Amino acid sequence: MRRTAPLLLLLAICCTPVLCTGKKKLLETLSFDIKPSGQITHQKIKLENGVTCVFTYAAVGGTNEEWSMSMKKTGKTDYKCKVERPEQASYLYFMSFAISVLEHHVEKVEVFDNSGALLQDEDYEITKDGQSVRHKEGGFQSNLSRVSLEAKKTASSEL
């Protein structure tokens, strides 16, 4: 037994990296530029387990701005996706925006304007299917600095 202890220790040390590399990465980040072209544009971020967050927007004014998008698993079937202009206000005017975690139901959303104030319900809406958040026609004032969405797997996608 004493002779096998060093061998078992060596085996455990050598195999640990193999076991650890089998884990899926459940946090992703992405930096991207928003160009004020007025064209509808999509950004996607996908975790290794296949869950995808999509941010769709159209913006004008200003210049190219660096934005970031992050997504992480927060529970067994729960995810959080965040899109933001890091560390400063945006000078872009958003004609439209939408965010969704595909095949997941919106649980909580926070949308912020350029001054860091939380937008009100008249500025955005959850879509009828409950899977996306988007600007509200006639209410949204074109100022966006951060949108954060928490979502849970929908019952239909669990079947």
Secondary structure, 3 states (H helix, E strand, C coil): CCCHHHHHHHHHHHHHHHHHHCCCCCEEEEEEEECCCCCCEEEEEECCCCCEEEEEEEEECCCCEEEEEEEEECCCCEEEEEEECCCCCCCCEEEEEEEEECCEEEEEEEEECCCCCECCHHHEEECCCCCEEEECCCCCCCCCCEEEEEEEECHHHHC
